[in-house]
Amino acid sequence: MSATHTDNRASLNRQAAFASIATAVLLVSLKTWAAWRTGSTAMLGSLADSALDLIASLATLVGVWIASMPADEDHRFGHGKAEALAAIFQVMLIAISATGIGYRAIDRLVNGSETAAAAEGIGVSLIAIAATLALLTWQRFVIRRTGSLAIKTDNVHYQSDLLLNLAVIAALVIDQYLGFTKADPLFGLGIAAWLAWGAWHAATEAIDHLMDKEWPDERREAFLQVLAKHPDIRGVHDLRTRTSGMDDFVQFHMAVDPGLSIVEAHDLMDEVEARLARDFPGVEVLIHPDPEGLIDEEGVAAEELLPERPE
């Protein structure tokens, strides 16, 4: 991967993190006022979520900043896992938020609650929806170009914010204009459940990165199809893939003609790496050449993976 390409991706990630922080500051300020004016559990839950989003966005900024640092003597594979660690921290905050909102909602269902100033609460929620939509649009632009896990997790938070703000509007309308006083705590409970589900989903992806989970089958198959196009590759086995932040790593054993000299085998590997770089830009590839017919591995690692070439 070129230094310029890496720098551009890192810069986009940092810009997305700063945009997230600015949005969170705006939403926390507005919702603090609205929660005080309305006394709404749903609005309070939305405020708590935005406050934790601010902390999570700061963690995202730290995560993408560290992840963008180049590999060094102590971290030869780079610092990409900092993004997964930032994502785990965000998940913990979301889980805390969901627990607190759920507890308050249940308390208000049991003991009753009152809300007020619905118009102000609805107005703040509409502003929050507009600001969140703008942020989501920018984040998705960045994710398409960088694939950042930390930005993806932050994006999940703000997707839930859209539903949170819509839920606040619905709760205030039903409570104050339709007279169903249980609406506010019920929507608050629903918000807590939604946050818990989002935390579980985000945690799963972050753990996959930390545990070096293999690429999805579709991507692995596409990678093998590129290898199959090279006529001098006689076989492929022991393919291992993983993702760390913005970086992807692949290693595999490649069977070649036993009669090739060391120089010829080296040149062949360079050709394969160049072809892979065109179809999978930014992926770091490590190839181990084997003379055709020699497989020292056992089990899954010994299985032939190269797709059959058309006659």
CORSULQUI-V113955 format. One line per field, one symbol per residue. ss: DSSP state (H for helix, E for strand, L for the rest). phi: phi as a letter, one per 30 degrees, with the letter a starting at -180 (. if undefined). A space follows every 50 residues. Layout:
ss=???
phi=???
This chain:
ss=LLHHHHHHHHHHHHHHHHHHHHHHHHHHHHHHHHHHHHLLHHHHHHHHHH HHHHHHHHHHHHHHHHHLLLLLLLLLLLLLHHHHHHHHHHHHHHHHHHHH HHHHHHHHHHHLLLLLLHHHHHHHHHHHHHHHHHHHHHHHHHHHHHLLHH HHHHHHHHHHHHHHHHHHHHHHHHHHHLLLLLHHHHHHHHHHHHHHHHHH HHHHHHHHHHLLLLLLHHHHHHHHHHHHLLLLLLEEEEEEEEEELLEEEE EEEEEELLLLLHHHHHHHHHHHHHHHHHHLLLEEEEEEEEELLLLLLLHH HHLLLLLLLLL
phi=.ddddddddddddddddddddddddddddddddddddciddddddddddd ddddddddddddddddddddebdcbdciceddddddddddeddddddddd ddddddddddciabbahdeddddddddddddddddeddddedddcciddd deddddeddddeddddddeddddddcccicdddddddddddddddddddd dddedddeddchddeeeddddddddddddddcdclbbhdbbabbidccbb bacbdbeddddedddddddddddddddddbdiddcbccdbdejcbddbid dcddcdddddd
